Every structure is written in structure tokens, then in C-alpha cells.
Amino acid sequence: MISLYGIYILKVNIHTLKNKHGLSASFITYGQRLTSLRVPDKNGDFTNIVLGYQNPEEYIRNEPNYFGALIGRYGNRIGGGQFSIEGKVYKLDINQGENHLHGGINGFHSKTWDIKHLKENKIEFFGVSSHMEDGYPGNLNITVTYTLTDENELIIQYRAFTDIITHVNLTNHSFFNLKGAGIGTIENHVVKINSESYIPVDDAMIPKGNIASVAGTPFDFRKPKRTGKNIDDKNEQLVFGQGYDHCYVLKKEKKNLSKPQFAAKVIEPSSGRTLEVHTDEPGIQFYTGNFLSADKNGNSFIKRGALCLETQHFPDSPNNPNFPSTLLSPNELYTSTCIYKFGLAHI
């Protein structure tokens, strides 16, 4: 697995998964990126609902970007770009202010991946992140499997193991617009999040270390609510993120902790499309595309033109012992599952 950051000419393989209902999901080997996801609306018309580029080389020309990519070794932010394990300090790549974001400049989003298995409805990528790559200890072996089922689910299954204790937090960074990629904003998308609390951040978007109730705040999505209803409220947290860019602590049924559970649902009223998210992760990052803009080639991605629902552990967990641990030891197997399920609303 090699980094291709800054190289503009390369061979990128494209593979498209299909199910019996006509849904399709296309991936490229650069960053394991989901470049197109075509699902029907209430009239049976298929449209791509994820942001991305038609030309794979544009992903490289416009780095850093995370459209549809695998994120690692650590999804989200690590404060100060460092952590300690067993008394030893590890300094990471600093790529957002004084902090580390999404694995750094040469994170998993900027690498080409090998394909292990390929079927009509399934693709499996694998690779190795070497010891001290981007500052992380351990040789990390990673396998990610994407399956498009006949139940209209895109199932993402992550597996990893290491030879030295390290931190791991993998996620997918697809940007969804259920009206269709590039069609307006997501402010009329109706969102429900299965969460009673979220993680407040400072002005650099680093967790303050506490967990706060959503009750009585703009962050309350326990009942379905338009994304845009409170997005511009004069709330310090919304000002810091210029909208929603926060991790929600998911409510779990204790009897099913090891299985994917309902995390969130999105309804787009005009098309009728719906998206449900299920995961076994403790959190989900809700991001409303607040920093989308024109890229280096003049492609226009409008502010709030898509939203992300990234299943993951909490940001900056390595520096917050009160958060669920992201440590992975040599005798353990890292596993994580995210299910994106597509349907139509009965409205």
C-alpha cells in the first residue's frame, strides 16, 4: 500500500457493485472511495446521492478531501496531534491547526488499496499501514468489506490487527444528498438520531472532555427534525462548527451491544428517499457540509450541499480516558460494522 498524495498520474481501478433491484455502488482503489451510489426515488428514477468526482484523478488533484473515503488510522480529531501509550508519547502528523485530523495528510484516504475478493455485490480491500506511519505505532493490517445486499443495504465491515499496541478508529466519509448529488442543500432533510447526548468541543473542534445532554439544545434530534431548523441558532457549539460537526453518543440496547443497532435516519421529502444507519460503534459524527466550497478545478460543492453520518468512536479518545478506549493490542482483532440502508418514506 503506497501513498499517492501529490501524484497526478496513476492507474485507478473502478468497480461497481449491483443488487437485484438496480441499486449500484461504485468504488475506486484510491482511498477505497465510494464515488457513486445510485438509488431510486419515489418515482423509480435512479440518481447518484453521494458527492464525488467523475474523473478519479480529481480526487488526488484536490487533496485533502475525504469524499467517500476510508478514514484512518483515526477518524476525527486528536488534540495536539499526539497521545501516549504506556508512558511513551507518539507525535502524529499535524494537519488542522495544531491538531491531527482523519489520519493526517497521508491518511488512508490518500492511499491505493489492493483487492482481495470481488463479486457482483461485494468487494474487499486490504493493505498494511507500517509502523510509525503518520506517527502511529505498530504494523496495522486492515481489511474492509463492502456488500450491497438485496435488502438495499450497503454494509461496511472493518477488520484490523496490529503487532504493537496502537490506537485505531476507522470510518467512512461519504457525503449524502438524498435529493441527488449537487442538487441544493440538505437543510430540508429530516433527521433523527438515536442519542440523548453529544460531545461538546472547543473552538478548534477538540472535545472538552465532557458529555452533554441534547435536551433543550439545537442538538436534539431524538424526534425527526429538519436539519436546517436550528442550524443557524446563536449557539456557541454551532458557531464553532459553522453548523453541525459533532459526535453523538448513541443510545444502545444492552442486550444487543455486540450487534449493529439503529443509530440515525434521514428522510428527504421531495424525492421520498430515506437513509437508515445501523452500527455497533458507540458514536456517530453528524456533519452538515459546512465547509464545502469550490475546489481547485472550479467544481462547485455548495455549503451544506451534503451531510455525513460517520459511525465511529469518539474524537480525541486517546487523550480522554473517560471515553471508550480505541486501543488495539497485538492479541486482539479490531472489528466495526456500519450499515447504510436505503428506502422510501411513506409520506
C-alpha positions as CSV (number, residue, x, y, z in Angstrom):
1,M,0.0,0.0,0.0
2,I,1.6,3.3,-1.1
3,S,0.8,6.9,-0.6
4,L,-0.1,8.8,-3.8
5,Y,-0.5,12.2,-2.3
6,G,0.7,14.8,-4.8
7,I,1.0,12.4,-7.8
8,Y,-1.4,13.2,-10.5
9,I,-1.0,10.4,-13.0
10,L,-1.8,6.9,-11.8
11,K,-3.9,3.8,-12.7
12,V,-7.0,3.7,-10.6
13,N,-9.3,0.7,-10.8
14,I,-13.1,1.3,-10.6
15,H,-15.5,-1.4,-9.5
16,T,-19.3,-1.2,-9.4
17,L,-21.5,-3.4,-7.1
18,K,-25.1,-4.1,-8.1
19,N,-28.1,-5.7,-6.4
20,K,-31.3,-7.3,-8.0
21,H,-33.3,-4.0,-7.5
22,G,-30.9,-2.0,-9.7
23,L,-29.1,-0.2,-6.9
24,S,-25.4,0.3,-7.6
25,A,-22.3,1.4,-5.7
26,S,-19.0,2.3,-7.4
27,F,-15.6,2.3,-5.7
28,I,-12.1,3.2,-6.7
29,T,-8.9,1.7,-5.3
30,Y,-7.6,5.2,-4.3
31,G,-8.8,5.7,-0.7
32,Q,-11.5,2.9,-1.1
33,R,-13.7,5.8,-2.2
34,L,-17.4,5.4,-2.8
35,T,-17.7,7.5,-5.9
36,S,-21.3,6.9,-6.9
37,L,-24.3,5.4,-5.2
38,R,-27.4,5.2,-7.3
39,V,-30.7,4.6,-5.6
40,P,-34.4,5.2,-6.8
41,D,-36.7,8.0,-5.7
42,K,-40.5,7.6,-5.2
43,N,-41.0,7.6,-9.0
44,G,-38.5,4.9,-9.6
45,D,-35.8,7.2,-11.0
46,F,-32.2,6.4,-10.1
47,T,-29.9,9.1,-9.1
48,N,-26.4,9.3,-7.5
49,I,-26.7,10.5,-3.9
50,V,-23.1,10.9,-2.9
51,L,-20.7,13.7,-3.7
52,G,-17.5,13.0,-5.6
53,Y,-15.8,13.3,-9.0
54,Q,-16.3,11.7,-12.3
55,N,-12.6,11.6,-13.0
56,P,-10.7,9.6,-10.3
57,E,-7.6,11.7,-10.7
58,E,-9.5,14.8,-9.5
59,Y,-9.6,13.2,-6.0
60,I,-5.8,13.5,-6.0
61,R,-5.6,16.9,-7.5
62,N,-8.0,18.3,-4.9
63,E,-6.5,16.7,-1.8
64,P,-7.1,17.0,1.0
65,N,-10.6,15.9,0.6
66,Y,-12.5,12.9,2.0
67,F,-15.4,12.3,-0.4
68,G,-16.5,8.7,0.1
69,A,-13.1,7.6,1.6
70,L,-12.0,5.2,4.2
71,I,-10.6,7.2,7.1
72,G,-7.8,6.0,9.3
73,R,-5.9,5.3,11.3
74,Y,-8.0,7.6,13.3
75,G,-11.3,9.1,12.1
76,N,-11.9,12.6,13.5
77,R,-9.5,14.7,15.5
78,I,-6.7,14.1,18.0
79,G,-5.9,17.2,20.1
80,G,-2.4,18.5,19.9
81,G,-1.5,15.8,17.4
82,Q,-0.2,13.4,20.0
83,F,-1.1,10.7,22.5
84,S,0.8,8.5,24.9
85,I,0.7,4.7,25.3
86,E,2.2,3.0,28.3
87,G,4.1,6.2,29.1
88,K,5.5,6.7,25.6
89,V,4.5,9.8,23.7
90,Y,3.7,9.5,20.0
91,K,3.6,12.6,17.8
92,L,1.3,12.5,14.8
93,D,1.0,14.4,11.6
94,I,-0.4,17.9,12.3
95,N,-2.8,18.8,9.5
96,Q,-5.6,21.0,11.0
97,G,-4.3,23.9,13.1
98,E,-2.4,22.4,15.9
99,N,-4.3,19.1,15.7
100,H,-4.4,15.8,13.9
101,L,-7.4,15.1,11.6
102,H,-8.5,11.9,9.9
103,G,-5.1,10.1,10.0
104,G,-3.1,13.1,8.7
105,I,-2.2,14.3,5.2
106,N,-1.2,10.8,4.2
107,G,-4.1,9.0,5.9
108,F,-5.9,6.0,4.5
109,H,-8.0,8.4,2.2
110,S,-4.8,9.1,0.2
111,K,-3.6,5.5,-0.4
112,T,-4.3,2.9,-3.0
113,W,-5.6,-0.4,-1.8
114,D,-5.4,-4.0,-3.0
115,I,-8.5,-6.0,-3.8
116,K,-8.7,-9.4,-2.1
117,H,-12.2,-10.6,-3.2
118,L,-14.6,-9.2,-5.8
119,K,-18.1,-10.4,-6.5
120,E,-21.1,-8.8,-8.2
121,N,-22.4,-7.4,-4.9
122,K,-19.2,-7.4,-2.7
123,I,-15.7,-6.0,-2.7
124,E,-13.0,-6.5,-0.1
125,F,-9.9,-4.2,0.1
126,F,-6.8,-4.9,2.2
127,G,-3.5,-3.3,3.0
128,V,-0.8,-2.7,5.6
129,S,-0.1,0.6,7.4
130,S,3.5,0.4,8.5
131,H,5.0,1.0,12.0
132,M,5.2,4.8,12.7
133,E,3.4,5.7,9.5
134,D,1.9,9.2,10.2
135,G,3.3,8.7,13.8
136,Y,1.2,5.7,14.8
137,P,3.0,2.7,16.4
138,G,2.5,-0.9,15.0
139,N,2.2,-2.6,11.7
140,L,-1.5,-2.5,11.1
141,N,-3.2,-5.0,8.8
142,I,-6.5,-3.7,7.5
143,T,-9.4,-5.4,5.6
144,V,-12.6,-3.6,4.7
145,T,-15.5,-5.4,3.0
146,Y,-18.4,-3.6,1.3
147,T,-21.5,-5.5,0.5
148,L,-24.6,-4.3,-1.4
149,T,-27.5,-6.5,-0.3
150,D,-30.8,-7.3,-1.9
151,E,-32.3,-5.6,1.1
152,N,-30.9,-2.3,-0.3
153,E,-28.2,-2.1,2.4
154,L,-24.6,-1.1,1.9
155,I,-22.8,-3.0,4.7
156,I,-19.3,-1.9,5.6
157,Q,-17.2,-4.3,7.8
158,Y,-13.8,-3.3,9.1
159,R,-11.2,-5.7,10.4
160,A,-7.7,-4.9,11.7
161,F,-4.9,-6.4,13.8
162,T,-1.5,-5.0,14.9
163,D,1.8,-6.2,16.2
164,I,2.3,-3.3,18.6
165,I,-0.3,-1.7,20.8
166,T,-1.8,1.3,19.0
167,H,-5.0,3.4,18.5
168,V,-7.5,2.6,15.7
169,N,-10.7,4.3,14.8
170,L,-11.9,3.6,11.2
171,T,-14.9,5.2,9.5
172,N,-16.3,6.0,6.0
173,H,-16.7,9.7,5.0
174,S,-19.4,9.6,2.4
175,F,-21.3,12.9,1.8
176,F,-25.0,12.2,1.2
177,N,-27.6,14.4,-0.5
178,L,-30.8,12.3,-0.9
179,K,-32.2,14.7,-3.5
180,G,-29.2,13.9,-5.6
181,A,-25.6,14.9,-5.6
182,G,-25.2,18.6,-6.4
183,I,-29.0,19.3,-6.1
184,G,-29.3,22.1,-3.5
185,T,-28.6,21.9,0.2
186,I,-29.6,19.3,2.8
187,E,-31.3,21.8,5.1
188,N,-34.8,20.3,4.4
189,H,-33.6,16.7,5.0
190,V,-35.4,15.4,8.1
191,V,-33.0,13.8,10.6
192,K,-33.5,11.5,13.6
193,I,-30.5,10.5,15.8
194,N,-30.8,7.8,18.4
195,S,-29.0,9.8,21.0
196,E,-29.6,11.6,24.3
197,S,-26.2,13.3,24.5
198,Y,-23.4,14.7,22.4
199,I,-19.7,15.7,22.9
200,P,-19.1,19.5,23.2
201,V,-16.0,20.8,21.6
202,D,-13.7,23.9,21.8
203,D,-13.2,26.4,19.1
204,A,-10.7,24.1,17.4
205,M,-13.3,21.3,17.4
206,I,-11.5,19.3,20.1
207,P,-13.7,17.7,22.7
208,K,-13.7,19.4,26.1
209,G,-13.9,16.0,27.8
210,N,-17.5,16.1,28.9
211,I,-20.7,14.6,27.5
212,A,-23.7,16.9,27.4
213,S,-27.5,16.2,27.2
214,V,-29.2,17.2,23.9
215,A,-32.4,18.2,25.8
216,G,-33.3,21.8,25.3
217,T,-30.5,22.4,22.7
218,P,-30.3,22.6,18.9
219,F,-28.6,19.2,19.1
220,D,-31.8,17.4,20.0
221,F,-32.7,15.1,17.1
222,R,-34.5,12.4,19.2
223,K,-37.6,13.3,17.2
224,P,-37.3,13.8,13.5
225,K,-36.4,17.4,12.7
226,R,-35.3,19.4,9.6
227,T,-31.6,19.7,9.5
228,G,-31.9,23.5,8.9
229,K,-34.4,24.2,11.7
230,N,-31.8,25.2,14.3
231,I,-28.5,25.1,12.3
232,D,-28.0,28.9,12.4
233,D,-29.0,29.4,16.0
234,K,-26.7,31.6,18.1
235,N,-25.3,28.6,19.9
236,E,-21.6,28.5,20.8
237,Q,-21.2,24.9,19.6
238,L,-22.9,25.7,16.2
239,V,-20.7,28.8,15.8
240,F,-17.6,26.7,16.4
241,G,-18.6,24.2,13.7
242,Q,-20.5,26.7,11.5
243,G,-23.3,24.2,11.8
244,Y,-23.4,20.6,13.0
245,D,-20.0,18.8,13.2
246,H,-20.4,16.9,16.4
247,C,-20.2,13.4,17.7
248,Y,-23.4,11.9,19.2
249,V,-23.3,9.3,21.9
250,L,-25.6,6.5,20.6
251,K,-28.3,5.0,22.8
252,K,-27.8,1.2,23.0
253,E,-29.9,-1.7,24.0
254,K,-27.7,-3.5,26.5
255,K,-28.9,-7.0,25.4
256,N,-27.6,-6.3,21.8
257,L,-24.3,-4.4,22.4
258,S,-22.3,-6.6,20.1
259,K,-24.7,-6.2,17.1
260,P,-25.4,-3.2,14.9
261,Q,-28.2,-1.1,16.3
262,F,-30.3,1.8,15.0
263,A,-28.3,5.0,15.0
264,A,-30.0,7.5,12.7
265,K,-32.5,8.0,9.9
266,V,-32.7,10.7,7.2
267,I,-35.8,11.5,5.1
268,E,-35.7,13.7,2.0
269,P,-39.3,14.8,1.5
270,S,-39.3,15.8,-2.2
271,S,-37.7,12.6,-3.5
272,G,-39.1,10.3,-0.8
273,R,-35.6,8.7,-0.3
274,T,-34.6,7.5,3.1
275,L,-31.3,6.5,4.7
276,E,-31.1,4.5,7.9
277,V,-27.8,4.0,9.7
278,H,-27.0,1.0,12.0
279,T,-23.8,0.4,13.8
280,D,-22.0,-1.4,16.7
281,E,-19.9,1.8,17.3
282,P,-20.6,4.0,20.4
283,G,-20.8,7.2,18.4
284,I,-21.8,8.9,15.1
285,Q,-20.4,12.1,13.8
286,F,-23.1,14.3,12.2
287,Y,-21.6,16.8,9.8
288,T,-23.6,19.1,7.6
289,G,-21.1,20.0,5.0
290,N,-20.4,23.4,6.5
291,F,-17.1,23.9,4.7
292,L,-18.0,22.6,1.3
293,S,-17.0,25.1,-1.5
294,A,-15.5,25.3,-5.0
295,D,-12.4,23.2,-5.4
296,K,-9.1,23.8,-7.2
297,N,-10.6,22.8,-10.6
298,G,-13.6,25.1,-10.1
299,N,-16.0,22.3,-9.3
300,S,-18.7,23.8,-7.1
301,F,-19.7,22.0,-3.9
302,I,-22.1,24.3,-2.1
303,K,-22.0,24.9,1.6
304,R,-24.3,22.4,3.3
305,G,-24.8,20.6,0.0
306,A,-24.4,17.2,1.7
307,L,-24.4,15.6,5.1
308,C,-22.2,12.9,6.7
309,L,-23.1,10.3,9.3
310,E,-19.8,8.7,10.3
311,T,-20.0,5.7,12.6
312,Q,-17.0,5.7,15.0
313,H,-15.5,6.0,18.4
314,F,-15.4,9.5,20.0
315,P,-12.9,12.1,18.8
316,D,-9.7,12.5,20.8
317,S,-10.4,9.3,22.8
318,P,-6.7,8.6,23.2
319,N,-6.5,11.8,25.4
320,N,-9.8,11.2,27.2
321,P,-9.7,8.2,29.5
322,N,-13.4,8.7,30.3
323,F,-14.3,7.9,26.6
324,P,-14.5,4.4,25.3
325,S,-11.0,3.2,24.5
326,T,-9.6,3.0,21.0
327,L,-6.5,1.0,22.0
328,L,-5.8,-2.2,20.0
329,S,-3.4,-4.8,21.4
330,P,-1.5,-7.5,19.4
331,N,-3.7,-10.2,20.8
332,E,-6.9,-8.5,19.7
333,L,-8.9,-8.1,16.5
334,Y,-10.4,-4.7,15.7
335,T,-13.9,-5.0,14.2
336,S,-16.6,-2.5,13.3
337,T,-19.7,-2.5,11.2
338,C,-21.7,0.2,9.6
339,I,-24.9,-0.4,7.6
340,Y,-26.4,2.2,5.3
341,K,-29.9,1.1,4.4
342,F,-31.9,2.9,1.7
343,G,-35.6,3.0,1.2
344,L,-38.7,5.2,0.5
345,A,-40.7,7.2,3.0
346,H,-44.5,6.7,3.3
347,I,-45.3,10.4,3.2
